Amino acid sequence: MIRPLVHQLHAYVPGEQPKIKGLIKLNTNENPYPPSPRVLRVVKAAVDGRLRLYPNPTAQLLREKLAKLHKCKPENIIVGNGSDEVLALAVRAFVEPAVGQASRLSPSKKEKLATGKMPALRKSDSLVQYFHPSYSLYPVLADIHGAARNAVPLNPNFTLPSVAELKKGQVWDFHAALTFVTTPNAPSGCGYATAELEKLCRAMSGVVVLDEAYVDFARENAMKLALKYPHVLVARTFSKAYSLCFQRVGYFVGHPELIAALDKIRDSYNVNGLGQIAAVATLEDLKYYRANFRKIVATREELSRALTLLGFRVLPSQTNFILAKPPGGTLTAKDWLQKLREKKILVRWFNYPEVKDYLRITIGTPAEARALVKAAKTILSS
Ligand SMILES: Cc1ncc(COP(=O)(O)O)c(C=O)c1O
């Protein structure tokens, strides 16, 4: 009864959401600070008889507020049930499930294809492309859709290969239907300059999604590229910087034609009402959140220094997490994951060759950072 594609699929593995109380949770890049008092007040006040009604189907007020923030029009914005939803919509809207399925085409296109007036589908039309390592959802989205995927290695120090290097490498497809770039990157934390992203976007003929989930902790953002180029979309989320993982609100900014295509295929009421209300209230209280970004960045720098002093190799980060290699010794990074867990601290470890020697550690409060350093000292001395 189950399609072979689904039968063979490896689902995305989210970070653990523990049921045990009292753990220090530094494994899923959540924000250690709660939503602003105003957001909590507004959400609580909205829990009334309204819950029986459908929410606004287009998240109109939220899109208007976001348009003001990003100096564009509501037509440049689509909101999703977390940015994960808009990333999935992009795969469905821009990527052919499999090359050669001419039967899916409209009669007029079929005729054009038969008479040679339309080029046959190319391999690139079915390709989802991304750098590796980056957000581990992208390959899953490609697989769900039955699309091909092209994971192209980042430079060994996790920087972005230049266009010239990508051309030389001959693995990158400049015509891929859809390319995802996590910027700043996860799990490396490495930030990319907007100028280098622009060079990459200009060299691409398909849609490019710049996934800026962590950009509020970075030095630069590339929003202007989404408003300059018709094939570039910027993805943002309220989850990380705006303490709203629970409410699931994310969005794309881009050209109205791409946005309209995505809008056609989304669920009618894809963003829940409380999520819309919470996100609107968030945008009315940005000062509170900007103060939190500064606190998190300060804790990140402090924690990086403290771990470096203990012998960790900590990569420079422009996000709300760090990628840190524990000091050489008998313990592997996977052992560290377990040892920290025994001390009630959860961090994340990825089983890819490029990062298997590292731990990804979310930046928590200063007290949580101190507890982590203390635990690391104990592990090192035992
Ligand atoms: C790079 C990246 N993009 C998108 C997301 C998804 O965020 P959301 O909570 O908005 O679905 C994540 C979450 O971990 C992420 O790491």
The ligand as an ORCA input file, in Angstrom:
! r2SCAN-3c Opt
* xyz 0 1
  C      19.245     26.107      8.406
  C      17.872     25.924      8.917
  N      16.852     26.315      8.153
  C      15.574     26.175      8.562
  C      15.289     25.608      9.780
  C      13.840     25.394     10.139
  O      13.340     26.323     10.968
  P      11.783     26.417     11.271
  O      11.647     26.207     12.722
  O      11.410     27.806     10.831
  O      11.065     25.385     10.448
  C      16.317     25.177     10.607
  C      16.011     24.544     11.904
  O      16.795     23.927     12.540
  C      17.645     25.351     10.162
  O      18.672     24.929     10.922
*
